[in-house]
Amino acid sequence: MNFNIQDIKKLREDTGAGVLEVKQALETAGGDYEKAKAELMKKVSSKAAKKSDRVTKDGLVESYIHAGGKVGSLIVLACETDFVAKTDDFKKLAHEIAMQVCTEDFNTVEEILEAEYIRDPGKKIIDLINEVIAKVGEKVEVRSFTKFDVRA
């Protein structure tokens, strides 16, 4: 196969999958990183769906103020435990979603979840959340959000 340890490490980081799972996906995809990632992301979505009935009783309130101070947001990103709420992956996700809220006039959480991620139009916000769910092993959800705009 034409893949190496760096491919395995990167794919683990990108998907949260275990070493054996990543290696199998790369072997099945003939070393094609993107095919292996797509297959693993299908599994990530499946894992996230299995956690959907869990209760989120912790999380973070995250703020974002866009350059110039004319637009800002607050979001509540919830998870199951304070342990996960303190992880770098969870904190980064909260920041990215708070930033995303400033990009458009969203009316519902569902609209945010289905929005194209501003840093990678090939992904939706729900994909980012599912990646974190796969890494941390807990349910993660956007509970609420507010956008502030001095021009509105």
C-alpha positions as CSV (number, residue, x, y, z in Angstrom):
1,M,0.0,0.0,0.0
2,N,1.1,3.6,-0.6
3,F,0.5,5.2,2.8
4,N,2.7,5.9,5.7
5,I,2.6,6.6,9.5
6,Q,2.0,10.4,8.8
7,D,-1.1,9.4,6.8
8,I,-2.3,7.3,9.7
9,K,-1.7,10.1,12.3
10,K,-3.4,12.8,10.2
11,L,-6.4,10.6,9.5
12,R,-6.7,9.8,13.2
13,E,-6.6,13.6,14.0
14,D,-9.1,14.4,11.3
15,T,-11.6,11.7,12.2
16,G,-11.0,10.6,15.8
17,A,-10.9,7.0,14.7
18,G,-8.6,4.4,16.2
19,V,-5.3,3.3,14.7
20,L,-6.6,-0.1,13.5
21,E,-9.7,1.5,12.1
22,V,-7.6,4.1,10.2
23,K,-5.2,1.5,8.9
24,Q,-8.1,-0.7,7.6
25,A,-9.7,2.3,5.9
26,L,-6.5,3.2,4.2
27,E,-5.9,-0.4,3.1
28,T,-9.5,-0.7,1.8
29,A,-9.1,2.6,-0.1
30,G,-5.9,1.4,-1.6
31,G,-3.9,4.2,0.2
32,D,-6.2,6.9,-1.1
33,Y,-6.4,9.3,1.9
34,E,-9.6,11.1,0.8
35,K,-11.5,7.9,0.2
36,A,-10.4,6.5,3.5
37,K,-11.4,9.8,5.2
38,A,-14.9,9.7,3.6
39,E,-15.4,6.1,4.7
40,L,-14.4,6.9,8.3
41,M,-16.6,10.0,8.3
42,K,-19.6,7.8,7.5
43,K,-18.7,5.8,10.6
44,V,-18.3,9.0,12.6
45,S,-21.9,10.1,11.7
46,S,-23.2,6.7,12.7
47,K,-21.4,6.9,16.1
48,A,-22.8,10.4,16.6
49,A,-26.3,9.2,15.9
50,K,-26.0,6.5,18.6
51,K,-25.2,9.2,21.2
52,S,-28.2,11.4,20.2
53,D,-30.4,10.2,23.1
54,R,-27.9,11.1,25.8
55,V,-28.3,14.1,28.1
56,T,-26.0,17.1,27.8
57,K,-25.7,18.7,31.2
58,D,-22.4,20.6,30.8
59,G,-20.6,22.6,28.2
60,L,-19.4,26.2,27.4
61,V,-20.7,29.6,26.6
62,E,-18.4,30.9,23.9
63,S,-18.3,34.5,22.5
64,Y,-16.8,35.8,19.3
65,I,-16.3,39.4,18.2
66,H,-15.5,40.0,14.6
67,A,-12.7,42.3,13.6
68,G,-13.8,45.9,13.9
69,G,-16.3,45.1,16.7
70,K,-19.4,45.5,14.6
71,V,-20.6,41.9,14.8
72,G,-20.4,39.4,17.6
73,S,-22.1,36.2,18.9
74,L,-22.7,34.1,21.9
75,I,-23.4,30.4,21.7
76,V,-24.1,27.6,24.2
77,L,-22.3,24.4,23.2
78,A,-23.3,21.5,25.4
79,C,-21.7,18.2,26.2
80,E,-22.2,15.5,28.8
81,T,-19.3,16.2,31.2
82,D,-17.1,19.1,32.3
83,F,-14.1,16.9,31.4
84,V,-15.0,17.1,27.7
85,A,-16.0,20.8,28.0
86,K,-12.3,21.5,29.1
87,T,-10.7,19.8,26.1
88,D,-9.0,21.7,23.4
89,D,-11.1,20.0,20.7
90,F,-14.3,21.1,22.4
91,K,-13.1,24.7,23.0
92,K,-12.0,25.0,19.4
93,L,-15.3,23.7,18.1
94,A,-17.2,26.3,20.3
95,H,-15.0,29.1,18.9
96,E,-15.5,28.0,15.3
97,I,-19.3,27.8,15.7
98,A,-19.4,31.2,17.4
99,M,-17.5,32.6,14.5
100,Q,-19.8,30.9,12.0
101,V,-22.8,32.5,13.7
102,C,-21.4,35.9,12.7
103,T,-21.3,35.0,9.0
104,E,-25.0,34.9,8.2
105,D,-28.4,35.7,9.8
106,F,-29.3,32.2,11.1
107,N,-32.8,31.8,12.7
108,T,-32.5,28.3,14.1
109,V,-29.8,25.9,15.3
110,E,-30.7,23.6,12.5
111,E,-29.8,26.3,9.9
112,I,-26.3,26.6,11.6
113,L,-25.8,22.8,11.6
114,E,-26.5,22.6,7.8
115,A,-24.4,25.7,6.9
116,E,-21.2,25.3,4.9
117,Y,-18.2,25.7,7.2
118,I,-16.5,29.0,6.3
119,R,-13.0,27.5,6.6
120,D,-13.9,24.4,4.4
121,P,-17.0,24.6,2.2
122,G,-16.7,20.9,1.7
123,K,-17.9,20.5,5.3
124,K,-21.0,21.5,7.2
125,I,-21.0,22.6,10.8
126,I,-22.7,19.3,11.7
127,D,-19.6,17.5,10.3
128,L,-17.4,19.5,12.7
129,I,-19.6,18.5,15.6
130,N,-19.6,14.8,14.5
131,E,-15.8,14.8,14.3
132,V,-15.6,16.1,17.9
133,I,-18.2,13.5,19.0
134,A,-16.0,10.8,17.5
135,K,-12.9,12.1,19.3
136,V,-14.4,12.7,22.8
137,G,-17.0,10.0,22.9
138,E,-19.9,12.2,24.1
139,K,-22.9,13.8,22.7
140,V,-22.2,17.4,21.7
141,E,-24.9,19.9,20.6
142,V,-25.5,23.6,19.9
143,R,-28.1,24.5,22.5
144,S,-28.6,28.1,21.6
145,F,-27.0,31.2,20.0
146,T,-27.4,34.9,19.6
147,K,-25.9,37.2,17.0
148,F,-25.3,40.9,17.7
149,D,-24.9,43.4,14.9
150,V,-24.7,47.2,15.3
151,R,-25.9,47.6,11.8
152,A,-29.1,45.7,12.3
